Amino acid sequence: MGQSAEIRVEKMVEQAEIRVVRCGGSKINDREAIITFDSKFLLCASGDSVKVYSTSTEECVHVLEGHTDLVTGLAFNPTNHLQVYSCSLDGTVRLWDYTDGILIKTLVLGYKIFALYVAKKHEGVVFVIIPMVTDTDSEMFQLVAAHLPKSTGQEVEVRELSSVLTDVSPSPGATSIGRGGEYVATAKGLQLSVFFFKKQRTYRFFLKASDKKGAKNAFTCVSCHPKEDCIATGHLDGKIRLWRNFNQKKEYTYSTQHWHHNAVSALSFTPEGTNLLSGGIEAVLVLWHYGAESRDLLPRLGSAIEHISVSPDGTLFCTSHRDNKITVINSNLKVSAVIQGLVKGEDVRTDLVIDPRTKSLVLNGKPGHLQFYSLHHDKQLYNLDIVQQEYIHQSGLEQFHVVKAAFHSRGTWLATVEERREGTSELESSLKLWAYDEQTQSFVLNTSVSSPHEDRIMAMCFSPDAETTLLVTAGKDGHFKAWQLAEDWETHRDGISWSCDFVGSYHHLRPTNCCFSADGSLLAVSFQEIATVWSPDSWELLLTLCQPPGDIRDLCFGRLSCSKFLLGTTSKNLLCCWDILTCSLKWSTSMDVTLLQADPLSENMAAFCHTSGTTDLFVFKPSEPRPLYSQKAVCPGKVHRAVFAPRERALESCEEHAQWLNRSQLYFMTEQMDLMTFSTKSEEDKIMASSQQLVIDDSVAMTPFYLLLGKHRQQQQEKQNPLTAPMTTRVQLPQGSGAIRELLNTPAHVLPSASVLCSMFVNSLLISNTGVREGSEAKEEEMESELEEEADSEEEMDSRDSQPARVNETCVEEVPSSISRAQERQLRTARKTDYSWLSSSPLCSP
C-alpha cells in the first residue's frame, strides 16, 4: 500500500506577480456597438475594456483599458465627436479619446451603472441607470441625470444626481431619448413611460397582458424617432407599435406592424428617421420604410440579432448577434464586415483543445460547429461545420450538438463526436474522422461512423505516437474501442477509411475516462473505481489499480521525468498518484478536484479544487506532493474546462514561483463562460516594452518612407562599416523640438487655434545662426593654415597621415570654444608637426 500524503497549501509569494486576467474571448455582443461619425471605426464593450475596430479591415485598432468591472454602455460625447463615454459596473463613467486610446477623465458615481445615454440638448449631463435603494429585497432601477462637474482633475466625483424616472428596466434597449433630448421613453413589462424635460411631467401607457387572439403584449425594446414625436416599441409577440400623440394621455394613438414570428429584440431609427430597423431570433434584419407599408429584408445573418445601431451619417448599420458576433452592413443591405468573437453557448460541451498546427483554441461554437480561435490575436480564425445540417430556430426542438473533439499529435487528423436525444427516445450519435487537406488548408471528412457505441461516449483520445494513427473511445455501454487507420493510407488515401480494431471491457464495469502515456506505449482506462493499464501493441491487460471509494473522473499520465506516474481524481474527493513501475500508490490526498490538467511541455500538473463556493488552483509535480504554486479563489463557482497552451516564445527570468508558466500558459473557462488565464509580471513588462518600440526618435526628421526603410538601412550600414558610423551622424534638431513634440502628441481637438500656434511652431523649426557662422569661420581659418603649411611639409600629406589628420579635424570640431582662435591654430599646427626624428636621436637610444 502507498503512503498517504497531504498537499500543503503554502502562502503565495508576492501575489501581485501572478494575476488572473481575462485573456480575450470576452463578449462583444453584450451591449450595443457604436460607429464613429466618419464610419471608419466601430466601438464595442468587451469585458472590462472597450475595443476599437476598423470597419473596413475588421482589425482591432485600440483597446481602451481602465475599468475594473464589466463595461455596460458606450456613447459619443455630443460636444466632441472624437471622444466617447463608457460606463461600468465599477461605478465610474470614463471619457476617452478613442483615436489615440487616451483616458481623459474618470467620473466616479459610486453606484453600479447598467446603461448610459447622452443628448445634444443636455450638455454636461449624462443619463445613467443605477439601482434604487429600497427596503425590499427586490432589486429596482432608476434613470438619473448625472451633472458632470467642470473640474480639470483626472478623477472627479459626481455628486449632483437627479432622478428622472423610477422603476425602469436595466436593459439598455428598453430606454431611448427622443428629439435630441426633449423627452425620454422607457418600457418595462406592460408599461410605457414618457418623461418630458420641459414640462417635467411623466405620461404612462399600459397594455393588457394578452389580447383576444392570445398575443403577448409585453414590451421588449424602445426606439424614438430623431425628428418627429414618434416612439417605436417591440413586443414579445413579434409586433412593432408606432406611438403618436403621447404628449396627451387620453388622445394617444398607435399603429401596428408585424413580420417577426417571435419577440422583437432590437429597434433603431436611421438618423433622418426615414427607416426603422428591427431584428430578432430569425437572424433577419428588417428595414421598414417609415410612413409606408413596404419593407426590405436581409436574411441569413447566422444568429439571433440582439442589438442594432446606425452610424451618424446613416451609411452603415451594425447588428450584434447571440453568437458573439458583430456584423457591419451597408445602407444598401450588403454585408461589408464581420467581427467574430469567441462563440459562447449555454455550455462548453467539448473540452478546450489546442490545434497542433495553428496553436489556436478549439471548442464547440455555434450549433453543429467547431470554432478555431486565436488566443494570441483574440479573433476567430474559422468555423468547421461538423453536423452539416441546417440549424432550425425552434424552441423545444433537439438538434445535433458537437460534444467531443480530439487532435492527432501532428494535427493531420481530427476526431469529433456529435449526438442528439429527443425526450425518452434512443440516443443518436456519430463518430467522424477528418483529414487535414493541405490544398484547402482545412479538414475534410474521411470517415463517419453511426452509433459507434450503444450509449454515450464518455472519453476519446489519440495516441501521441507520431508514427501510428490510433484512436480510442470509451463508451457508457461498458466498452472501449480502438479505431485504426489502414497502413497503406498514404498511397490509397481516397479509398481507405478508419475501422474498429479492438473492443475491450473489464468485468462489465462502465468506463469513465481514458488516456495514453507520453510515448504512446501504454493506455490507461478507468472503469468506475478501478484504473486499468493496457498495451496498445497486443491489447494485453498489464495491471489494475484500485483506490476506493468513488468513481474515477479525471485520469492522466505524467510527462517527461514523471512519465512513470498515473494520476486520477475520484468522485469522493480524492487525488491519487500511482507508480506504474512498482504498481503501488505513491501518495494520495483528500481534495475536491473538479479538473486535473497536465502540461504537455513539462512535468507540471494543474488541479482546480472547489472550496466554499470558489475554485482554488494548485500546480505540482507528480513526483512530490508539495505544490509549486497555489492560489486561492481564482474565480467563483467551479472550473470544468481548462487547457495548457504552448507559448510562441518561452518566458525568461521568471520568478521561482512562476517557473511553471515559462513554456505553457494555462487557460480556463468559468461558469459565467469567461475565458481566463494567468499573467506574470515579466509578460506585462514585455507587452509594455513592445508597445514602446514604436516610439519615434525625436532627434531625426521622420517621414513614412524613413520609418519603413531608412532606419533599417542605416543600421545595416553601421554594421558593415563601424569605423565610419560616427561620420554619418545627422544634424540634430534645435532644442525647440519639444514644442513640435507637444504639438504632434496633443489631440487636435484640445489645441488652441492655428493662429496662436503658427509663430511658435515656425520658430521651433528654425536652426540657430550662431552655430552655422562659427562653423564656417573655423573652416575658412583651417583652409588658410593648411595652405601656409603645404609648401613646408609636402611629405606630411602622404596616405599614411591623411586619415589621422581628418580624424583630428573632427575631434577639434568637438572641442568646446574655451580657447582663442589663434591658440587653436597653433594647437593644430603642433599636432601636424613630424616628431619621428626623435626616434633616431642618440639621446633616445637605450
C-alpha positions, 0 to 999 in steps of 0.5 A: 500500500502507498503512503498517504500524503497531504498537499500543503497549501503554502502562502503565495509569494508576492501575489501581485506577480501572478494575476488572473486576467481575462485573456480575450474571448470576452463578449462583444455582443453584450451591449450595443456597438457604436460607429464613429461619425466618419464610419471608419471605426466601430466601438464595442464593450468587451469585458472590462475594456472597450475595443476599437475596430476598423470597419473596413479591415475588421482589425482591432485598432485600440483597446481602451483599458481602465475599468475594473468591472464589466463595461455596460454602455458606450456613447459619443460625447455630443460636444466632441465627436472624437471622444466617447463615454463608457460606463461600468459596473465599477461605478465610474463613467470614463471619457476617452479619446478613442483615436489615440486610446487616451483616458481623459477623465474618470467620473466616479458615481459610486453606484453600479451603472447598467446603461448610459445615454447622452443628448445634444440638448443636455450638455454636461449631463449624462443619463445613467441607470443605477439601482434604487435603494429600497427596503425590499429585497427586490432589486429596482432601477432608476434613470438619473441625470448625472451633472458632470462637474467642470473640474480639470482633475483626472478623477472627479466625483459626481455628486449632483444626481437627479432622478428622472424616472423610477422603476425602469428596466436595466436593459439598455434597449428598453430606454431611448431619448427622443428629439435630441433630448426633449423627452425620454421613453422607457418600457418595462413589462406592460408599461410605457413611460414618457418623461418630458424635460420641459414640462417635467411631467411623466405620461404612462401607457399600459397594455393588457397582458394578452389580447383576444387572439392570445398575443403577448403584449409585453414590451421588449425594446424602445426606439424614438424617432430623431425628428418627429414625436414618434416612439417605436416599441417591440413586443414579445409577440413579434409586433412593432407599435408606432406611438403618436400623440403621447404628449396627451394621455387620453388622445394617444394613438398607435399603429401596428406592424408585424413580420417577426414570428417571435419577440422583437429584440432590437429597434433603431431609427436611421438618423433622418428617421426615414427607416426603422430597423428591427431584428430578432431570433430569425437572424433577419434584419428588417428595414421598414420604410417609415410612413409606408407599408413596404419593407426590405429584408436581409436574411441569413445573418447566422444568429439571433440579432440582439442589438442594432445601431446606425452610424451618424451619417446613416451609411452603415448599420451594425447588428450584434448577434447571440453568437458573439458576433458583430456584423457591419452592413451597408445602407444598401443591405450588403454585408461589408464586415464581420467581427467574430468573437469567441462563440459562447453557448449555454455550455462548453460541451467539448473540452478546450483543445489546442490545434497542433498546427495553428496553436489556436483554441478549439471548442464547440461554437455555434450549433453543429460547429467547431470554432478555431480561435486565436488566443494570441490575436483574440479573433476567430480564425474559422468555423468547421461545420461538423453536423452539416445540417441546417440549424432550425430556430425552434424552441423545444426542438433537439438538434445535433450538438458537437460534444467531443473533439480530439487532435492527432499529435501532428494535427493531420487528423481530427476526431469529433463526436456529435449526438442528439436525444429527443425526450425518452427516445434512443440516443443518436450519435456519430463518430467522424474522422477528418483529414487535414487537406493541405490544398484547402488548408482545412479538414475534410471528412474521411470517415463517419461512423453511426452509433459507434457505441450503444450509449454515450461516449464518455472519453476519446483520445489519440495516441501521441505516437507520431508514427501510428494513427490510433484512436480510442473511445470509451463508451457508457455501454461498458466498452472501449474501442480502438479505431485504426487507420489502414497502413497503406493510407498514404498511397490509397488515401481516397479509398481507405477509411478508419475501422474498429480494431479492438473492443475491450471491457473489464468485468462489465464495469462502465468506463469513465475516462481514458488516456495514453502515456507520453510515448504512446506505449501504454493506455490507461482506462478507468472503469468506475473505481478501478484504473486499468493499464493496457498495451496498445501493441497486443491489447494485453491487460498489464495491471489494475489499480484500485483506490476506493471509494468513488468513481474515477473522473479525471485520469492522466499520465505524467510527462517527461521525468514523471512519465512513470506516474498515473494520476486520477481524481475520484468522485469522493474527493480524492487525488491519487498518484500511482507508480506504474513501475512498482504498481503501488500508490505513491501518495494520495490526498483528500481534495475536491478536484473538479479538473486535473490538467497536465502540461504537455511541455513539462512535468507540471500538473494543474488541479482546480479544487472547489472550496466554499463556493470558489475554485482554488488552483494548485500546480505540482509535480507528480513526483512530490506532493508539495505544490509549486504554486497555489492560489486561492479563489481564482474565480467563483463557482467551479472550473470544468474546462481548462487547457495548457497552451504552448507559448510562441516564445518561452518566458525568461527570468521568471520568478521561482514561483512562476517557473511553471508558466515559462513554456505553457500558459494555462487557460480556463473557462468559468461558469459565467463562460469567461475565458481566463488565464494567468499573467506574470509580471515579466509578460506585462513588462514585455507587452509594455516594452513592445508597445514602446518600440514604436516610439519615434526618435525625436532627434531625426526628421521622420517621414513614412518612407524613413520609418519603413526603410531608412532606419533599417538601412542605416543600421545595416550600414553601421554594421558593415562599416563601424569605423565610419558610423560616427561620420554619418551622424545627422544634424540634430534638431534645435532644442525647440523640438519639444514644442513640435513634440507637444504639438504632434502628441496633443489631440487636435481637438484640445489645441488652441487655434492655428493662429496662436500656434503658427509663430511658435511652431515656425520658430521651433523649426528654425536652426540657430545662426550662431552655430552655422557662422562659427562653423564656417569661420573655423573652416575658412581659418583651417583652409588658410593654415593648411595652405601656409603649411603645404609648401613646408611639409609636402611629405606630411600629406602622404596616405599614411597621415591623411586619415589621422589628420581628418580624424583630428579635424573632427575631434577639434570640431568637438572641442568646446570654444574655451580657447582663442582662435589663434591658440587653436591654430597653433594647437593644430599646427603642433599636432601636424608637426613630424616628431619621428626624428626623435626616434633616431636621436642618440639621446633616445637610444637605450 
